[in-house]
Amino acid sequence: MKKKLAELSTFDDELRHCADKRISLDLDDGVKVNYGKFGTLLAEKKKVTGKG
C-alpha cells in the first residue's frame, strides 16, 4: 500500500508540473508530437513517439 501511495504521489507531482506549464496542443501536429509533450505521464511513450 505504501508503494502505491508513493507512486501516486510522484504521478501527482508530475501531473501538477505539466498542468502548471499549460502545454498547448495543436491537432495539426499529430499524435506523436502532442503525446511527447507530456513526458513520463503517459504510458508507452516510446512506442508512440519512437523516443525514450
N, C-alpha and C positions, 0 to 999 in steps of 0.2 A: 504494500500500500504506500509506503514511504517513497519507493522508487517511482511509482506512477505520479505521486504528488510532485516530486521534483521535476519529472518530465513535463508535466502540465505547467508548472511554474516557469520553466525555461521557455516553453512554447508561448506562454502568455507574454513574457518579456519581449520575445522576438516579434510577436504579433503587434504589440503596442508600438515597438520601434517602427515597423512598417506603416502602421496607421498614422503615426506622427509625421512620417515623411510625405504622406499624401501622394502616393505613387499614382501617376496618371497613366491610364491605359488608352491605347489607340487601336481600335479594331482593325485598322488597315495594316498594322504591324504584324499581325498574325499571332498564333498561339505561342510559338517558340520564343518570340521576343517578349511578349507580355508575361508568360509563365516565368521566364528567367528573372524578372524584376522582383520576385518575392523570395529570393534567397532559399533558405532551408525550410521555409514554411510549408511548401508543397511537396508531396511525395513523388518519388521517381523523377526528379528534375532532370537527371542525366538522360533518361530515356526520351524525354520530350525535347530538350534543348540540345542534347549532344555534348553538353559541357558538365564537368563535375562540380 
